[in-house]
Amino acid sequence: MKVLKNLKLIGISLLLVVGLGACGKPGPAETAGKKIDQTADEAGKRVGEAAAKAEIKIGEQSAKAGVAIDDAEITGKIKAAIFAEPGLKSLQISVDTIKGVVTLSGSVDSQQNSDLVKGLASAVMGVKGVENRLALKPLK
């Protein structure tokens, strides 16, 4: 929205400068008025084009930000689910989410816990897939 407001201000400034320049030139008032109208139309078109481009860019950036927020939210929910499981609190488990695909890494003490962690991750809304890279290592 700031971009659109700035573009409008630039367009209006451009109109004023051209208008003042046209008024200082000798010649009939109609010619000056016609030039101002032409310049205003041209500036309006350029501002409209720039606003459309800015709108597209803002939409693209919003979509990218939405994916990042969703991935962070998924990761947080999975970590909370892991922490809530009594037998998993002390295990070294990392969770990474990219575009809805979760990668689990680290170590667990049993295949049962590995399967449990994968199941917890799969159950979170928004998860598109789970890559289970957990290594089996007995706790000491």
Residue, then its C-alpha position, 0 to 999 in steps of 0.5 A: m500500500k505504501v508503494l501505491k501511495n508513493l507512486k500516486l505522489i510521484g505522479i501528482s508531482l510530475l503533473l505539477v512540474v509539467g503544468l508549471g512548465a507549460c504555463g511559463k511558455p509563450g503561446p495560447a492558453e489552449t495549447a498549454g491546457k492541451k499539453i497539460d491534459q496530454t501529460a496528465d493522461e500519460a502520467g496517469k497511465r504510467v502510475g496505473e502501470a506501476a501500481a499494477k506491477a507493485e500489486i503483483k509484486i506485493g501478491e507474490q511476496s505475500a504468498k512467499a511469506g504465507v508459505a514461510i509462516d505455514d512451515a514455521e507453524i507446522t514445525g512448531k506444532i510438531k515440536a510441541a507434540i514431540f515435547a508432549e510425549p513423555g518418552l520423547k522429551s529427552l531425545q535429540i530430534s530436529v524438525d525442519t519443514i519446507k513447503g509442507v514437507v517435514t524432515l525429521s533428523g537426530s536420534v531415537d532410542s527405538q524403532q517404536n519411538s521413530d515410528l511415533v515421531k513420524g506419526l506425530a508429524s504426519a498428523v499435523m494439519g498442512v503436512k504434505g510428507v514426512e522424511n524420517r531420517l531419525a537414527l536408532k541409538p540407544l540412550k546411555 
